Amino acid sequence: MGWKVRVVGPEHDLQELSRSLCTASLSLAVDKHGQYFLACPQFDECKTSDEVLEVSKQVLSVLNGATKLALGGNSDLTESEVIEERPDGTKVIHVNLISTIQVWDSFSFSIMDSEGNVTEEYKPADFVPIWVCAALADKAIGKVFRLFGHQHGWVGLYRIFEVIEGDVGSVDKIAAQEWSTKGHMRLFKRTANSPGVIGDEARHGKESTEPPRDPMSLSEARALIETLLHHWLRSKGASCAT
């Protein structure tokens, strides 16, 4: 018996992921009808479609965060059907869900030699299978990607910062590795905590310190967290066997 899950979501994201998720640990394949199917070894341990669906939800919760970090966008990938492939070749559809599809744009590039032969190709989703495998093995990485997949407001960004800070040890240690400056990170914290600056979106309900005179914008905060996240993942040596 074999299991796979049909995944729906932004066509651009699915196309990019299918180019990079093609390992024994995690794959996203497209069939002749343009449908995308997720497969991973964890499915092989499942006995029922409900078990497969639960595993796929866990994988997609991480995959969505990794995809947003690699490709941008705000839409999620979701399960559409669980497909059971029986030994006699028949297929049984167990789940039918509905999802909204949106289109996004991105880029890839190739490096060619003097004769026009491709020597190296960069695809924006290439890191996604590495990150997902690392997230399934490391609780801190998994938590960060789950948060990044669903929360891009001040509270969510602060929670991501706290996970990274806790794993590294302190703001001073992050600054020592030159991922950011102490001043920039402290301004992020002060802004995120200040209801006088960002109102109801703040982590605190009342002002406990003087509001920053030059607060950080939400777009600056997102850029900071993405930068820290990339540095942190690199420092963790996120990798998996293909």
Secondary structure, 3 states (H helix, E strand, C coil): CEEEEEEECCHHHHHHHHHHCECCCCEEEECCCCCEEEECHHHHHCCCHHHHHHHHHHHHHHHHHHHHHHHCCCCCCEEEEEEEECCCCCEEECCCCCCCCCCCCCCCEEEECCCCCEEEEECCCCCHHHHHHHHHHCHHHHHHHHHHHHCCCHHHHHHHHHHHHHHHCCHHHHHHCCCCCHHHHHHHHHHHHCHHHHHHHCCCCCCCCCCCCCCCCHHHHHHHHHHHHHHHHHHCCCCCCC
